[in-house]
C-alpha cells in the first residue's frame, strides 16, 4: 500500500501542553466558504502536538544569550548575526498564552502555548502573531532580562495574523523596524525567537531571503510573505526576521512542513505589519471593506455538499439584507461574473477584488440572473466586527 504524502503549512507556535490550542493547525490551501466573514470553516483541523519542553515563564534567571565576558571580539567573529543578536535580541520577548479549552466530554482545562514578540516602542508595545495570542485568558510576557510581566491585548487582526500586546513597563529595549520594500532575494536573513518554548528563548538562526511575495492560502486568507531558509520552528511565531543592518524586515509566522523539505519559513513583511499595527493601536481592529454575500465556486460548493453547474463566475448562496450587496439588490442564485471589468471565477478572486479597495469605494459588479446579465454599482462598507459574546 502506497503511503500518502501530506504537505502542511504549520504555525510556528510551540505548545507546552499535551493538547494544543485550536487555531494553530493545518493551514493548507484556501478552502473558504463565502465572503469575508459569512461562512465559518467547520472542517478546520487542529493539529495536536506534545512538546517535551518545560515552560519557564516565571523563571527570573539571567538572559540566555548574555556573554560571560564583555571583552572585544575579532572583526572576523563580529559577523552581522553577532551584531544583530546584541542589538535586536534584547527586544525579542517570549509570549505565553494561557487559555481555557474543552475536551471531547466538554470538560474545561487550561492550556498553555508559547510564541515570540518584538518590542517596537520602549513604553511596552509589542508586535506578535494573532495565532500566538488567540483565545488567551492570560498573556505573560517574558523579557530578555529574565523578568516576566502580564500583557494586555491592544488589538488583533486574523487576516494578516498580526496582534499588538502592551506591558506596563518603561525604557525597554526596542527593535528598529526597517523597510521591507527594499529587501532583495539572497540577502542575509537572521531570525530571533523562542523555538519549542522558553527553554530556548532568544535563539538566533541565520539564512537568506529565499523569495519575495510568496502567496500562501492560510485558512481562507491569502497573504504575501517573505520566504527564508533561516530555521523557523514552533515557538518562533511573532519573532523578528532581521537584515544584516539590524533592521526588522519581517515578523516570522509560519513554515512549510512536509517529508523531505527543510528550510522553508515565511515572514510577514514589516511594511505590511506597520500599517496593521497603526490601525490596531488607533482603534483595536483593522477596518476592511466587504460585499456582504456568501459565495461558492465549484470546489467550495463541493466541500459543503453542493454541486454547481456554472461554467464561470461565482454563485451567490446568501445575501446579507443589511449589507452593501443587499442594498444593491443581489439575490440568492445570482452568478457574479466580473468586478470592475475583471473576471472572478473563485472565492479568492472576489475577496482579492474587494480587498483592493477601501471602505466607501464604489465598484461595478456584473452578474447573471436567470440567463440575463446585469451590472450594478455597489458602495463598499466597513466589515462588521465580530461580537465578543
N, C-alpha and C positions, 0 to 999 in steps of 0.2 A: 504493500500500500504506500503510495507516494505521500510524503509529508507536505503539508500545505504551508507555503511561505507567507508570512504575515508581516506587513510593513506598518509601523506605527509611528506617530509623532507624539512624544510624551512631554508633558510639562516638566520642567526641571525643578520640581519642588520635592525635597526629601520628606518622607513621612516617618516620624519616630514612633508611631504606634502601629500595631499589627494590622489594624483596619484603617484604610485610607479615607481621607475626606473626599466627599463627592466633589467633582469639579476639576479634578486633575487626572484625567484618564485618557482614553483613546481619542485622539484628535485627528483621525484620518478622514479627510475628504469633506467637502461641503455636501451636507445631506438635508439642508433646510426644508421646512415645510411651509413656506409662505413669505409674507412681507416681513419687515424688520422685526416685529415682535408678536406676530399674530398666532403662530402655532408653536407650542413647546416641543422639544425633542424628547419624545417618550422613550426612544431606543438608545439614549446615551448610556454608554457602558462606563463604569468606574473601575479603573484598574487598581486593585488592591495589592499592596506590596508591604512585606515586612522587612524592616531595615534594622540590622543589628548595630545600632548606634545609640549610645547613651546620651540623652538630652542634657545640655549643660547651661540651660537658660539662666539659672540662678548662681552660677559659679562666678566668683569675682577674682579669679586669678589673673596673672599678668597677660597682656596681649600675646597671642600665639606667635606673631612674627617680629616681636621686639628683639633686636640684636643683643647679644651678650656684651658686645663692646661697641663703643661709639667711634672707634678708630676708623681712619680713612681706608678705602679700598682702592685698588689699582683701576686705571681707566679701562683696562680690558675686562675687569669684572663688573664695572659700573655700567651695565647694559641698560637699555630702555626699560626692560622688565624690572630691574632693580630699582630704578628711579621711580617708576610707576607704583611699585609696591610701597615705597616710602611715602610718596605724596598722596596717592589716591587710596591706598589700602586703609588708612585710618578712617576714611569717610564711608567705607562699606560696612554695613551692620548685619547682624542676624535678626530675623523676624520669626518669632514663634507664634503660631496661630492655634489658640485653644478654642475648640468648638464642641458643640453637642451633636451627636449623630444617633441614629436609631438602627438596631439590629433587625433581623428578619422577624423577630417577635414584637417589634415596635418598642423595645426597651431602650431607654436612653443611656448613653455612655459618653464620656469625654474623650475626644481625640486631640492629637497634637501634631502639627506639621511645622516644618522649618524651612524657611527660604531666606532670601537676602534682600537688602535695600541699599540705597545710595543717598547720603545726606547731601542736599543741594543748597540748603540755607543753614547758617550757623545757629539760628534760633530754633532748630529742631524739626525742620521739614524734610521728609524722606520720600524718595520715589521707590516704588516696588511694583510687583505684578498684581493684577486683580486676583489671579488664581492663588496667590500666596496668602491673601487675607480673606478669601471668600468664605462666608459663613462664620467668621470669627466671633466668638463670645468674648474673648480677651486677646489683646495683642501685646506681646512682650518684645521689646527691642533690646538686643544685646550689642552694646557699643564695643569698639575695638579696644578700649582700655580695660575691658572686663566687667564694667558696670552694666546693670540691666535696669530698664525703666519701662513703665507702661506706655503704650502708644494709643493714640486716638485716630480713628479713621476720618480723614477730611473729605475724601471723595474717591469714587472708583468708576472705571469705565470698562465694562466687559468686552466691548467690541475691539478695543485696542489692547486690552489686557494690562492697563495701567491703573495704579492707585497711588494716592498720597496719604502718608501717615505722619502725624505730629507727635513729638515727645516734648515734655516740659523740661527743657534744658537750654543752656546758652553756651556760646563760644565753642561750639562743636566744630570738628574738622570738616571741611567742605570740599567736595569734588568739583573741579571745573568742567562745565559742560561745553563740548565742542560744537562743530558744525558738521553734521553728517552728510550734507550735500557735497562736502569736499573730500569724502572718503573715496579711495581708489582700490581696485582689486589688487591684491598682492602685498599691500602694506601690512606691517605688523599689527596684530590684534592681541590684547592682553586681557584675560578675563579674571575677575576677582569676585569671590563669593564663598559660599559655605556648602560645598558638595557633601551630600549624605548627612548633613546636620552640623550642629555647633561644635562637635568634637573636631571638625576640620575647618573651623572658622578662619576666614581670611586667606583661603588657598588661592594661589596665583598660577594660572596656566597661560601658555603662550602659543600663538599660531599666527595666521594671517587672515585677512579678509578674503574669503574664497569667492564671493559673488555679491552683487548688489541687486536689490529689487526682486528677491525671491518671493514668489507668491505662493502662500500656503492656505489651504482651506481648513480652518480651525473651528469646529463646532458652529457651522453656519456663518463664520466670519472669514472674510478673505482679506488678508493683510500682507503688506510688503515688508520684508525683513532683510537684514544682512545675514549672509551665511559665513560661518567661520569654522576653522578646524581647531581653534583653541578649545581644549576639553571643557565641555559644559555638562555637568551631571545633575541629578536630582538634588535640589538644595541651592543651586546656582541661580535659580529664578529670581529676578529682581536685582541681581548684582550688576556690576559695571563691566562693559566692554570698552577698553581704553586704547587710544592710539599711542604711538611712541613719544608724542609730545606731552603725554599725561592728561589728555582731554578725554572725557567720557563721550564716546560716539554712539553708544547703544546700551540698551537695557536687556540683559540676557533673558530669554523667555522660554525656549523650547529646544529640543534636539530630535533628530531622526534616529529611531532605534529599529534596526532590522538586522537579521542574520547576515554577517559578513560586511556590515557597513560601520565605519567608525569616522569620527571627525566631521560630523555634520550637525553643527549647532546653529542656532538662529537668535538674533537680537533685534529689538525694535529700534529703528534709527532715532537718535536723540532729538532731531528736529521735530519728528512726529510726537515724541514724548513731551517736548516743551509746550507745544500747542495744547495738548491734552491737559497737562499739569496746570496751565494758566486757567483753563475753564473750570477744572476741579477746585482750584483754590478760590475762584471767584464765586461759584455757585454750587459746588459739590457734585456736579454732574456735567456731562457734555451734551449740549443741545444739538440735535440732529433732525433733518427733515424726514418726513415719512409720507407714504402714499395712502396707507390705510386699507390695504387689501391682503387677503390670504391668497397666494397664487401657487399653482402647480405647474411644473414641467413634467415630462414623461417619467424620468427617474424618481422624482419626488412623489408623484401620484402613485406609482407602483409601491413605493415604500409604505404608503398609508392605505394600501389595499384598493386603489382605484386604477382604472385603465383609461388612458387618454388616446383619442384617435386623431388628434390635431397634428398637422404636418409642420406647423411653425407657430411661433408665439408662445405665450403662457396663458393658462386657463385661470380665470378668476373664480375661486371657490367660495370666498366670503368677502363681504364689503362692510367696513365699519360705518354705521349710519352717521355718526358724528365725526367724520374723518374727511380729509381732502377728496378722496375718491368718492365717498358717499355724497358729498356736496356737488361733485361734478357729474353725478348721475350714473355711476357704474353699477352694474348688476351682476349677480351670480350667473355664470355661463358666458360672460364676455371673454374674448380672447385678445389680450394685449399684444399688438404686433410691433409697434415702434414707440420709442420715446425720443422726442426731439429729432425725428427723422432717422434714428438708428435702430436697426432690428434688435429685438430682445427675444431670445429663444430659450432662456433659462431663468431660474430664480435669481441666480447670481447676476445675470445681465441687468435685470430690473433693479436689484439692490445697488449695483455699481452706478447705474444711470441716475438713480435718486441721490446717492451719496455724493455725486459730483456737484450737487447743488447746495445752496444754503436755504435756511428757513426763510420763507417769504418769496422765493423764486417761483416763476411760472414755467411749467413745462407743457409741451404738446404731446398728447398721447393718442395714438391711432389704434383703434381696436375693431374687432369683428363681432357683430351681434346678429346671430341668425343669418349669416351669409352676407350681411350688409356692413361695409366698412364706414366708420365714422372717426372724426378727430375732435377731441375736446381739449380745452386748456384747464390745467389743474394748478392751483396755488398750493405749494408745499407748506405744511405747518410743522411745528415742533413736535417731535415724537413724545407721547405721554410717558412720564416716568413711572416705573413700577411701584405699586403700593408697598409700604413697609409692613402691612398687615399680613 
